Amino acid sequence: MPKGEIAEKEPAVLELEAGTYWWCQCGLSDDQPFCDGSHTGTEFGPVKLELEEEQSVALCQCKQTDDQPFCDGTHSTLE
């Protein structure tokens, strides 16, 4: 599967409330790490993230992770 554009080379570590979030897969959103619809016309779409309770998450911003939408450390291998 193709990977999106690199938005940042570090994760977004956030404390999120319970609810539904849409993670940007394309890397083009101005609202990183969340989708703002910038993927329109690309092969990418947002990834749904549902949280049952408030929790701290590390969301990928390099868009190269194999554990979407979570950071798997891939950013540390990018040049």
OpenMM code with the backbone's topology and positions (N, CA, C; nanometers):
from openmm import Vec3, app, unit

residues = "MET PRO LYS GLY GLU ILE ALA GLU LYS GLU PRO ALA VAL LEU GLU LEU GLU ALA GLY THR TYR TRP TRP CYS GLN CYS GLY LEU SER ASP ASP GLN PRO PHE CYS ASP GLY SER HIS THR GLY THR GLU PHE GLY PRO VAL LYS LEU GLU LEU GLU GLU GLU GLN SER VAL ALA LEU CYS GLN CYS LYS GLN THR ASP ASP GLN PRO PHE CYS ASP GLY THR HIS SER THR LEU GLU".split()
positions = [
    Vec3(0.0834, -0.1181, 0.0000),
    Vec3(0.0000, 0.0000, 0.0000),
    Vec3(0.0880, 0.1247, 0.0000),
    Vec3(0.0559, 0.2236, -0.0805),
    Vec3(0.1366, 0.3460, -0.0850),
    Vec3(0.1282, 0.4232, 0.0465),
    Vec3(0.2297, 0.5004, 0.0718),
    Vec3(0.2364, 0.5806, 0.1941),
    Vec3(0.2170, 0.7272, 0.1587),
    Vec3(0.1643, 0.8047, 0.2535),
    Vec3(0.1390, 0.9465, 0.2331),
    Vec3(0.2651, 1.0310, 0.2423),
    Vec3(0.2460, 1.1603, 0.2223),
    Vec3(0.3547, 1.2579, 0.2333),
    Vec3(0.3942, 1.2733, 0.3801),
    Vec3(0.5210, 1.2942, 0.4045),
    Vec3(0.5693, 1.3144, 0.5412),
    Vec3(0.5263, 1.4537, 0.5878),
    Vec3(0.4452, 1.4587, 0.6924),
    Vec3(0.4017, 1.5865, 0.7491),
    Vec3(0.5022, 1.6336, 0.8541),
    Vec3(0.5450, 1.5443, 0.9410),
    Vec3(0.6441, 1.5727, 1.0457),
    Vec3(0.7208, 1.4445, 1.0734),
    Vec3(0.8414, 1.4567, 1.1227),
    Vec3(0.9221, 1.3391, 1.1558),
    Vec3(0.9215, 1.3115, 1.3053),
    Vec3(0.8047, 1.3305, 1.3652),
    Vec3(0.7834, 1.2971, 1.5059),
    Vec3(0.6346, 1.2731, 1.5247),
    Vec3(0.5984, 1.1909, 1.6220),
    Vec3(0.4565, 1.1645, 1.6450),
    Vec3(0.3879, 1.2824, 1.7134),
    Vec3(0.2571, 1.2872, 1.7000),
    Vec3(0.1756, 1.3815, 1.7762),
    Vec3(0.1288, 1.3062, 1.9001),
    Vec3(0.1817, 1.3420, 2.0150),
    Vec3(0.1429, 1.2763, 2.1404),
    Vec3(0.0325, 1.3621, 2.2013),
    Vec3(-0.0869, 1.3024, 2.2093),
    Vec3(-0.2060, 1.3766, 2.2494),
    Vec3(-0.2851, 1.3024, 2.3553),
    Vec3(-0.3529, 1.3764, 2.4391),
    Vec3(-0.4490, 1.3217, 2.5341),
    Vec3(-0.5862, 1.3447, 2.4708),
    Vec3(-0.6514, 1.2377, 2.4286),
    Vec3(-0.7794, 1.2491, 2.3581),
    Vec3(-0.8942, 1.1967, 2.4427),
    Vec3(-1.0062, 1.2625, 2.4317),
    Vec3(-1.1290, 1.2193, 2.4970),
    Vec3(-1.1845, 1.0982, 2.4225),
    Vec3(-1.2734, 1.0248, 2.4861),
    Vec3(-1.3435, 0.9165, 2.4182),
    Vec3(-1.4183, 0.9755, 2.2995),
    Vec3(-1.4202, 0.9029, 2.1891),
    Vec3(-1.4908, 0.9519, 2.0708),
    Vec3(-1.4295, 0.8984, 1.9437),
    Vec3(-1.4747, 0.9520, 1.8319),
    Vec3(-1.4284, 0.9110, 1.6995),
    Vec3(-1.3433, 1.0216, 1.6393),
    Vec3(-1.2290, 0.9825, 1.5862),
    Vec3(-1.1355, 1.0744, 1.5227),
    Vec3(-1.1001, 1.0200, 1.3857),
    Vec3(-1.0597, 1.1081, 1.2964),
    Vec3(-1.0186, 1.0681, 1.1616),
    Vec3(-0.8749, 1.1127, 1.1400),
    Vec3(-0.7853, 1.0137, 1.1311),
    Vec3(-0.6412, 1.0382, 1.1145),
    Vec3(-0.6100, 1.0621, 0.9669),
    Vec3(-0.5298, 1.1616, 0.9398),
    Vec3(-0.4870, 1.1930, 0.8032),
    Vec3(-0.3867, 1.0889, 0.7552),
    Vec3(-0.4206, 1.0227, 0.6467),
    Vec3(-0.3321, 0.9214, 0.5886),
    Vec3(-0.2457, 0.9795, 0.4765),
    Vec3(-0.2928, 1.0847, 0.4117),
    Vec3(-0.2233, 1.1387, 0.2944),
    Vec3(-0.1058, 1.2293, 0.3299),
    Vec3(-0.1091, 1.2912, 0.4482),
    Vec3(-0.0031, 1.3828, 0.4887),
    Vec3(-0.0240, 1.5258, 0.4412),
    Vec3(-0.1357, 1.5541, 0.3745),
    Vec3(-0.1598, 1.6870, 0.3175),
    Vec3(-0.2446, 1.7784, 0.4055),
    Vec3(-0.3056, 1.7253, 0.5085),
    Vec3(-0.3954, 1.8029, 0.5949),
    Vec3(-0.3222, 1.9166, 0.6652),
    Vec3(-0.3896, 2.0302, 0.6764),
    Vec3(-0.3367, 2.1420, 0.7541),
    Vec3(-0.3709, 2.1270, 0.9019),
    Vec3(-0.4446, 2.0224, 0.9358),
    Vec3(-0.4886, 1.9966, 1.0728),
    Vec3(-0.4237, 1.8687, 1.1268),
    Vec3(-0.2957, 1.8473, 1.0967),
    Vec3(-0.2257, 1.7253, 1.1382),
    Vec3(-0.2378, 1.7018, 1.2871),
    Vec3(-0.2548, 1.5793, 1.3310),
    Vec3(-0.2537, 1.4555, 1.2542),
    Vec3(-0.3921, 1.4149, 1.2027),
    Vec3(-0.4879, 1.5097, 1.2093),
    Vec3(-0.6244, 1.4771, 1.1721),
    Vec3(-0.6571, 1.5196, 1.0291),
    Vec3(-0.7560, 1.4544, 0.9730),
    Vec3(-0.7986, 1.4791, 0.8354),
    Vec3(-0.8761, 1.6100, 0.8240),
    Vec3(-0.8480, 1.6866, 0.7185),
    Vec3(-0.9269, 1.8062, 0.6882),
    Vec3(-0.9866, 1.7988, 0.5480),
    Vec3(-0.9793, 1.6788, 0.4867),
    Vec3(-1.0352, 1.6606, 0.3533),
    Vec3(-0.9375, 1.6855, 0.2392),
    Vec3(-0.8127, 1.7164, 0.2717),
    Vec3(-0.7131, 1.7457, 0.1680),
    Vec3(-0.6830, 1.6260, 0.0779),
    Vec3(-0.7224, 1.5071, 0.1186),
    Vec3(-0.6972, 1.3864, 0.0393),
    Vec3(-0.7867, 1.3782, -0.0846),
    Vec3(-0.8875, 1.4624, -0.0949),
    Vec3(-0.9806, 1.4577, -0.2077),
    Vec3(-0.9031, 1.4595, -0.3395),
    Vec3(-0.9328, 1.3619, -0.4238),
    Vec3(-0.8649, 1.3503, -0.5523),
    Vec3(-0.7386, 1.2658, -0.5478),
    Vec3(-0.7047, 1.2125, -0.4298),
    Vec3(-0.5879, 1.1249, -0.4169),
    Vec3(-0.6357, 0.9820, -0.3927),
    Vec3(-0.5442, 0.8906, -0.3836),
    Vec3(-0.5784, 0.7514, -0.3549),
    Vec3(-0.5949, 0.7250, -0.2061),
    Vec3(-0.5798, 0.8275, -0.1247),
    Vec3(-0.5847, 0.8125, 0.0196),
    Vec3(-0.7196, 0.8525, 0.0767),
    Vec3(-0.7463, 0.8028, 0.1954),
    Vec3(-0.8648, 0.8412, 0.2702),
    Vec3(-0.8293, 0.8418, 0.4174),
    Vec3(-0.9109, 0.9045, 0.5006),
    Vec3(-0.8808, 0.9085, 0.6428),
    Vec3(-0.8980, 0.7716, 0.7073),
    Vec3(-0.8273, 0.7525, 0.8184),
    Vec3(-0.8354, 0.6278, 0.8961),
    Vec3(-0.9136, 0.6584, 1.0241),
    Vec3(-1.0175, 0.5804, 1.0477),
    Vec3(-1.1030, 0.6007, 1.1643),
    Vec3(-1.0343, 0.5495, 1.2909),
    Vec3(-1.0377, 0.6318, 1.3942),
    Vec3(-0.9844, 0.5965, 1.5256),
    Vec3(-1.0961, 0.6156, 1.6266),
    Vec3(-1.1371, 0.5076, 1.6910),
    Vec3(-1.2421, 0.5147, 1.7915),
    Vec3(-1.1832, 0.4842, 1.9285),
    Vec3(-1.2037, 0.5746, 2.0220),
    Vec3(-1.1545, 0.5577, 2.1581),
    Vec3(-1.2730, 0.5409, 2.2518),
    Vec3(-1.2680, 0.4380, 2.3335),
    Vec3(-1.3755, 0.4092, 2.4285),
    Vec3(-1.3625, 0.4927, 2.5562),
    Vec3(-1.2407, 0.5402, 2.5817),
    Vec3(-1.2166, 0.6204, 2.7016),
    Vec3(-1.1041, 0.7184, 2.6734),
    Vec3(-1.0904, 0.8180, 2.7581),
    Vec3(-0.9822, 0.9153, 2.7446),
    Vec3(-0.8491, 0.8421, 2.7547),
    Vec3(-0.7570, 0.8756, 2.6656),
    Vec3(-0.6245, 0.8139, 2.6728),
    Vec3(-0.5208, 0.8952, 2.5971),
    Vec3(-0.3967, 0.8689, 2.6317),
    Vec3(-0.2842, 0.9306, 2.5640),
    Vec3(-0.2470, 0.8429, 2.4446),
    Vec3(-0.2296, 0.9063, 2.3294),
    Vec3(-0.1935, 0.8324, 2.2082),
    Vec3(-0.0782, 0.9031, 2.1384),
    Vec3(0.0011, 0.8258, 2.0650),
    Vec3(0.1078, 0.8801, 1.9811),
    Vec3(0.0679, 0.8509, 1.8367),
    Vec3(0.0177, 0.9537, 1.7687),
    Vec3(-0.0296, 0.9369, 1.6318),
    Vec3(0.0809, 0.9711, 1.5328),
    Vec3(0.0952, 0.8865, 1.4337),
    Vec3(0.1990, 0.9028, 1.3320),
    Vec3(0.1759, 1.0298, 1.2508),
    Vec3(0.2836, 1.1037, 1.2289),
    Vec3(0.2776, 1.2198, 1.1399),
    Vec3(0.3697, 1.2037, 1.0193),
    Vec3(0.4546, 1.0997, 1.0203),
    Vec3(0.5397, 1.0782, 0.9036),
    Vec3(0.4658, 1.0000, 0.7955),
    Vec3(0.3547, 0.9375, 0.8333),
    Vec3(0.2658, 0.8632, 0.7432),
    Vec3(0.3296, 0.7372, 0.6860),
    Vec3(0.4409, 0.6939, 0.7431),
    Vec3(0.5109, 0.5750, 0.6955),
    Vec3(0.4900, 0.4545, 0.7873),
    Vec3(0.4153, 0.4716, 0.8956),
    Vec3(0.3928, 0.3659, 0.9931),
    Vec3(0.3222, 0.2441, 0.9336),
    Vec3(0.3511, 0.1283, 0.9888),
    Vec3(0.2790, 0.0066, 0.9520),
    Vec3(0.1680, -0.0229, 1.0524),
    Vec3(0.1467, 0.0692, 1.1491),
    Vec3(0.0469, 0.0511, 1.2540),
    Vec3(-0.0498, 0.1704, 1.2557),
    Vec3(-0.1020, 0.2072, 1.1396),
    Vec3(-0.1894, 0.3242, 1.1280),
    Vec3(-0.3050, 0.3168, 1.2253),
    Vec3(-0.3346, 0.4228, 1.2927),
    Vec3(-0.2797, 0.5581, 1.2857),
    Vec3(-0.1675, 0.5851, 1.3864),
    Vec3(-0.1213, 0.4803, 1.4512),
    Vec3(-0.0251, 0.4982, 1.5603),
    Vec3(0.1201, 0.5001, 1.5116),
    Vec3(0.2018, 0.5729, 1.5842),
    Vec3(0.3448, 0.5778, 1.5561),
    Vec3(0.4085, 0.4426, 1.5894),
    Vec3(0.4912, 0.3924, 1.4982),
    Vec3(0.5654, 0.2689, 1.5244),
    Vec3(0.7160, 0.2931, 1.5233),
    Vec3(0.7562, 0.4213, 1.5251),
    Vec3(0.8978, 0.4570, 1.5295),
    Vec3(0.9643, 0.4700, 1.3944),
    Vec3(0.8909, 0.4483, 1.2865),
    Vec3(0.9498, 0.4553, 1.1528),
    Vec3(1.0147, 0.5901, 1.1270),
    Vec3(0.9610, 0.6983, 1.1838),
    Vec3(1.0159, 0.8318, 1.1603),
    Vec3(1.1639, 0.8400, 1.1948),
    Vec3(1.2086, 0.7586, 1.2894),
    Vec3(1.3490, 0.7647, 1.3315),
    Vec3(1.4430, 0.7071, 1.2269),
    Vec3(1.3890, 0.6405, 1.1254),
    Vec3(1.4728, 0.5836, 1.0195),
    Vec3(1.4718, 0.6674, 0.8922),
    Vec3(1.3955, 0.7766, 0.8916),
    Vec3(1.3832, 0.8610, 0.7726),
    Vec3(1.4964, 0.9624, 0.7661),
    Vec3(1.5366, 0.9937, 0.6456),
    Vec3(1.6428, 1.0951, 0.6281),
    Vec3(1.5851, 1.2332, 0.6206),
] * unit.nanometer
topology = app.Topology()
chain = topology.addChain("A")
for resn in residues:
    res = topology.addResidue(resn, chain)
    for name in ("N", "CA", "C"):
        topology.addAtom(name, app.Element.getBySymbol(name[0]), res)
